[in-house]
């Protein structure tokens, strides 16, 4: 009976229909995730929840752990870390550390971001947790806390390991966290070169291919192994909008660069943020029982803007959903319903609607009238009558 009553109380919206279909973006990446951070809108998901080899993109988790240590005062940018023989002997990309070095935290951050130094990652892991194994356990615990359900870590650098796995969505979640939670350190991701002690002048450039293109890119991290292919976690800002994206499984460095640029151009050119409703606009009305008035207006609490396909017309397909009839008392400004707006291939947007007035609990006659209405509806439902 309850479900039947709820279904009866679904209120059709108010707005008209006329949306042009959005043509899906086709990427050559084996997995991808594109997110508009400004409007909290997922633009694209392709195998985004599959745990895959992340290569050096997982260094973002090591940086997250280091940024958290900076944030809570366990270390400062001037804190110096020791370099073990194990760290010095790491293969792959490096900042050319040796056992006599005592690099600062700031130097290690730059060594990880700009040079993708595996040795720097091990130095950070050992400096914070005593050993890389202990650090990996902390990374796994922290990943669970952050809701990264498809990520496991066996090391700090992304070195190939069966237990080193991340989903593209988790990498997007992590990138978003680095941008929003650590703005004081995020600027390092846009640093184009870092020459540590003059040791590798030809190896001083940031591997992120987008930083030099003038398209608003300012982070985050590339990755490559034979198992993972070529990947990139990126972010860019244009006209006040920021996107975060992750691609992986590309076959070559040039293909990664081209595909990343395609993703950025598509995200900014195929979607625009548009106003949908002004604050206080009445979107519909709802019946109220046991009150001194029989209905309320359902209004927007704030101005409403949404990310929409650029070619979508002004009209939208939407409906108001609420549990009804609403029961008094209701205060002005109480959230009483949701406006659910369809956006083609984008996820539906849900906007809370509030009461436009205060309704107090009615006296004897309003309560009798409400009770009679409920009894009548029960009778109609039982007898299968149709009301015109």
Residue, then its C-alpha position, 0 to 999 in steps of 0.5 A: x500500500x505504501x509503495x502504491x501511494x508513493x507511486x501516486x504521489x510522483x509529481x511530473x515536472x514542469x520542464x519540457x523535453x528537448x535534448x539532443x543525444x550526446x555522442x559517446x567519446x571513444x578512447x583508445x585507452x583500455x580503461x579511462x575515467x573523466x571527471x568534472x571536479x567543478x560540477x561534480x560530474x562524471x563525464x566518462x567511464x570505461x572499465x573504470x572500476x577494474x583493478x589494473x597495474x598502475x605503474x608510476x601513477x601509483x606514486x600519487x598514493x605515496x605523495x598523498x601519504x607524504x602530504x598528510x605527514x606534512x599537513x599534521x606536522x610529522x615532517x616539514x619541507x626541510x626535514x631530511x631523509x636518509x637514503x638506504x642502499x635499497x633505495x639507491x639500487x632501485x632501477x627504472x626512473x631515478x633521481x640518482x640518490x646515493x647513501x651519503x645523500x640526505x635529501x629534504x622532503x621538498x627535494x623528494x617531492x620534486x624527485x617523485x613528481x618531476x623525475x618519477x624517482x623510484x629511489x625517492x619513493x623508497x626513501x620516503x617510505x622508509x623515512x615515514x614507516x621504517x620499511x617499504x613493506x610497512x609503508x605499503x601496509x599503511x597505504x592499503x589501510x589509508x586507501x580503504x579509509x579514502x573509499x578506494x575499494x579497487x586498489x592494493x599496494x605492495x610498494x611505494x613506487x609502482x614497481x611491477x607486482x601482482x599486488x600493485x593494482x589500482x582502478x582508474x576511478x580510484x586514481x581519479x579519486x586520489x587525484x581529486x584529493x591531492x588537488x582539493x586537500x593539499x593546494x599548498x603542495x599541488x603546484x609541484x605537479x606543474x613544475x616542468x623541470x628539476x635538476x637535483x644537484x646537477x646529477x642528470x641534466x638531461x633527465x630533469x624534465x617532467x614527463x607529463x606531455x600536457x604541461x607544455x601545450x598551453x591547454x590549462x594542464x597542471x598535473x599530475x603523473x605519468x606511468x609506464x611498464x610493459x604490463x601496464x602500457x602507457x598511462x596518465x593521470x591528468x588535470x586541467x583548468x579552462x574558464x574556471x572549470x577543472x577536469x581530472x582524467x585517467x587513461x591507461x593501456x596506451x601502446x606508445x608514449x606518443x599515443x598517450x600524449x595525443x589521447x590525453x590531449x583529445x580527452x582534455x579538448x573533448x571535456x571542455x568543448x563538448x560540455x558547458x555549465x548552464x544555469x537551470x533555475x534561479x533561487x526560489x523558483x517554484x518547480x511544482x506543488x505538493x499536497x500536505x495533510x494534517x496542516x492548516x494549509x493543504x499544499x506547499x510550493x516546492x522551490x529551489x534553495x539556491x541558484x542551480x547550474x548544471x554541466x550539460x552537453x554543449x549542443x543540448x537545448x535549453x529544455x530538460x527532461x526532469x521530474x519531482x520525486x517525494x514521499x507523500x502526502x507530506x505531513x505537517x508541521x513543515x517549516x519554510x526551507x525544509x527539504x521535502x523533495x528532489x528534482x531529478x534532471x536527466x542529462x542524456x548520457x551524463x548521470x542524472x542530477x539530483x537537486x533538493x527542493x524546499x518548502x516555500x512556506x511554514x505549515x503548522x499542524x491543523x486543528x480538528x477539522x483539517x485533521x478530520x479532512x485529511x483522515x477522510x482523504x486517506x480512508x477514501x484513497x484506501x477504499x479506491x485502491x481496494x476496489x480497484x476504482x479509477x478516478x478521472 
